Every structure is written in C-alpha cells, then in structure tokens.
C-alpha cells in the first residue's frame, strides 16, 4: 500500500515537472513546460477515455498539479496508474461514477480548505469507550453483540483483545467498539436513526467476514 501511495504521489509530482525522466539542465523552461503540457493532455485524454466527464477530467489534472492530497487528485492518480490494463474494470468504473456523483472533482470542493482538526476527545473514541465498556460491563457488552448476531467465538476474541493492558488496534475491535458505542448512544441499546447506516455497515463487516478484520487474538500479542 505504501508503494502504491508513493507511486500516486510521484505521478502528481511529475505533472508539475518535479520528476521528469528526460529533462536535462540545458533544456529551457519553455521546453520543460511543453513536455509537461503534453503529459497533462495525455492524462486528461486517458481519464476521458475511462469515462470521466471532460470538465471533471480537466479539473482532476488541475488538482494533481495544485492539490495532490485532494480526493480528486488521489483517485485520478489511481485511475491513471491502472489505465490500459484495468481501464475496463468494475472497480474503476465505480471510481469514475463516484467521482462524478460525489462531486470531489468540482473546483469548489478541490479548493475547499481542509477541515479543522478537532482535539482528541476520549468520550467519542469508540476504541477507548469499547475497551472501558468491556472491562466495566462485560455482561452487557456480550449481550449487545450477541443480540446483533456476532458469534460467541468472535465476541470471546474481541473481549480478549479489549481487556489486554496494551492491546493493539485491529479492524475487529474498531468495529466492535463502534457498534457498542452507537448502540449505547440510543435508547434501550438501539442506535439513533442518524447512526443506523454506519451501525449496519459496521455490523455487516463484523459478522460477514470476521477473518478479514482481525478478530483472532493471537495476532495481537
């Protein structure tokens, strides 16, 4: 994953002329800019061939040049890395659809300042709250997860991880903590209406494919 993200970042840097393979010191600014522009047009054309609307493809190249950490630039980088070999894949088709429907490549979104980072609040940290709840109210924690269809074996694993002194964060404990946190936010262990989509998604992941979310405590010494 780190190599992939590095490659995406390198592509974004290449678009602004920071990593050209054939640019020598003797070349003029105009020559460098011509190479850069040629690549920009090629990338824009490839995005359009993959199904992205022309205006959004143009915005995506601008984003890669100017806001490489934006969702638009990151997604465009992934698509361009896969161009040719995977341009017809379902995953990339979904990415294109999400870029168009989600509005991430609209200029107002690309240029929007990043959200202000809020100070850490342990009261809203589902990992921390889930661990505390398992330690202080194990019977209730078991009851909540059993009621939602999580297997006894998986709950035992979750409890082992949560109750260790220096447990490592895993996808399993993150989901379990979030389920308990959201359930207890409602009345009678029922999630609030606005939390239901996130609750259902977390529950699906935990009960659907537990082997993929790290529920085995032996992996977390």
Secondary structure as UniProt FT lines:
FT   HELIX           2..15
FT   TURN            16..17
FT   TURN            21..22
FT   TURN            25..26
FT   HELIX           29..49
FT   TURN            50..51
FT   HELIX           54..66
FT   TURN            68..69
FT   HELIX           71..82
FT   TURN            83..85
FT   TURN            87..88
FT   HELIX           90..102
FT   TURN            104..105
FT   HELIX           107..110
FT   HELIX           122..124
FT   HELIX           126..136
FT   HELIX           138..147
FT   TURN            148..149
FT   HELIX           152..163
FT   TURN            165..166
FT   HELIX           171..185
FT   HELIX           193..195
FT   HELIX           196..208
FT   HELIX           210..212
FT   TURN            213..214
FT   HELIX           217..219
//
